[in-house]
Amino acid sequence: MKKTITLALTGASGLPYGLRLLDCLLAAGCRVHLLCTQAAHIVARQELNETWPVRAEALAELFRVRFKVQDAEQLQVWGMQEWFAPMASGSNPGDGMVVCPCTMGSMASIAAGLSENLLERAADVMIKEGKKLILVPRETPFSAIHLENMLKLSRAGVVILPPNPGFYHQPQTIADLVDFVVARILDQLGVPHQLMARWGESNSQHASTFPNE
Ligand SMILES: Cc1cc2nc3c(=O)[nH]c(=O)nc-3n(C[C@H](O)[C@H](O)[C@H](O)COP(=O)(O)O)c2cc1C
């Protein structure tokens, strides 16, 4: 197996980003430790019309079937108080962690170093161990409190990657917009993908914006 990544889904709007990221990480052969907050379950019902099982192992099985995962070790789901999970300790943090989508609440808790649940603890471990931690914060507009938390986290080495898709690749579908953001996350993790053509590559669109060019 390749990289080991912790992926946390929180109760912000934007679960399609998180699920597409999960799909891509698994397809790339990564081992994924998945965390899901209680609020993420509520948002899944609201924006995906999906009711996710509360029990971690049942949720793991649902996603293993959906994403065609053969090896149960490749995708594990952990409860929010499972302190014996590997990423709860600096001795076994894996290669990185993504919180996608990330609520303002979880971001604030991480910025404050609270470590009151496994998500917050794993993020705290990533920061203290100098591992890659990527937050995908979803809110609009951002308040001064949100921005201060982002600046604090950025100064601690955390990547703040808001789900702001560009439009220069001429997206046709919502899936295209989702893939734009997921591609940027995978790039940050160093996980190979072919979600979209890279800027300046021969198969990327080139339409001059300069009439005299
Ligand atoms: C449908 C729905 C959408 C929400 N969207 C957001 C959002 O985009 N950003 C945010 O910070 N909170 C959002 N919330 C509120 C959070 O879910 C709430 O603050 C929750 O306590 C966050 O908990 P968590 O960080 O443990 O997931 C939303 C709630 C619901 C029900």
The ligand as an SDF file (V2000), in Angstrom:
LIG
                    3D

 31 33  0  0  0  0  0  0  0  0999 V2000
  -27.0800   21.2500    6.3530 C   0  0  0  0  0  0  0  0  0  0  0  0
  -26.0220   21.9000    7.2050 C   0  0  0  0  0  0  0  0  0  0  0  0
  -25.0080   22.5910    6.5980 C   0  0  0  0  0  0  0  0  0  0  0  0
  -23.9980   23.1970    7.3520 C   0  0  0  0  0  0  0  0  0  0  0  0
  -23.0000   23.8540    6.7040 N   0  0  0  0  0  0  0  0  0  0  0  0
  -21.9750   24.3790    7.4180 C   0  0  0  0  0  0  0  0  0  0  0  0
  -20.8860   24.9860    6.7300 C   0  0  0  0  0  0  0  0  0  0  0  0
  -20.8270   25.0520    5.5040 O   0  0  0  0  0  0  0  0  0  0  0  0
  -19.8500   25.4310    7.4750 N   0  0  0  0  0  0  0  0  0  0  0  0
  -19.8420   25.3640    8.8560 C   0  0  0  0  0  0  0  0  0  0  0  0
  -18.8680   25.7890    9.4650 O   0  0  0  0  0  0  0  0  0  0  0  0
  -20.8840   24.7970    9.5240 N   0  0  0  0  0  0  0  0  0  0  0  0
  -21.9410   24.3130    8.8490 C   0  0  0  0  0  0  0  0  0  0  0  0
  -22.9960   23.7050    9.5060 N   0  0  0  0  0  0  0  0  0  0  0  0
  -23.0100   23.7270   10.9750 C   0  0  0  0  0  0  0  0  0  0  0  0
  -22.1480   22.6160   11.5820 C   0  0  0  0  0  0  0  0  0  0  0  0
  -22.6100   21.3400   11.1680 O   0  0  0  0  0  0  0  0  0  0  0  0
  -22.1810   22.7280   13.1230 C   0  0  0  0  0  0  0  0  0  0  0  0
  -21.4900   23.8960   13.5190 O   0  0  0  0  0  0  0  0  0  0  0  0
  -21.5970   21.5110   13.8180 C   0  0  0  0  0  0  0  0  0  0  0  0
  -21.6280   21.7210   15.2160 O   0  0  0  0  0  0  0  0  0  0  0  0
  -20.1710   21.2510   13.4020 C   0  0  0  0  0  0  0  0  0  0  0  0
  -19.6930   20.1080   14.0700 O   0  0  0  0  0  0  0  0  0  0  0  0
  -18.4150   19.3130   13.5600 P   0  0  0  0  0  0  0  0  0  0  0  0
  -17.3240   20.3120   13.3480 O   0  0  0  0  0  0  0  0  0  0  0  0
  -18.1140   18.3830   14.7020 O   0  0  0  0  0  0  0  0  0  0  0  0
  -18.7940   18.5800   12.3410 O   0  0  0  0  0  0  0  0  0  0  0  0
  -24.0120   23.1120    8.7720 C   0  0  0  0  0  0  0  0  0  0  0  0
  -25.0500   22.3830    9.3690 C   0  0  0  0  0  0  0  0  0  0  0  0
  -26.0350   21.7830    8.6040 C   0  0  0  0  0  0  0  0  0  0  0  0
  -27.1230   20.9980    9.2760 C   0  0  0  0  0  0  0  0  0  0  0  0
  1  2  1  0
  2  3  1  0
  2 30  2  0
  3  4  2  0
  4  5  1  0
  4 28  1  0
  5  6  2  0
  6  7  1  0
  6 13  1  0
  7  8  2  0
  7  9  1  0
  9 10  1  0
 10 11  2  0
 10 12  1  0
 12 13  2  0
 13 14  1  0
 14 15  1  0
 14 28  1  0
 15 16  1  0
 16 17  1  0
 16 18  1  0
 18 19  1  0
 18 20  1  0
 20 21  1  0
 20 22  1  0
 22 23  1  0
 23 24  1  0
 24 25  2  0
 24 26  1  0
 24 27  1  0
 28 29  2  0
 29 30  1  0
 30 31  1  0
M  END
$$$$
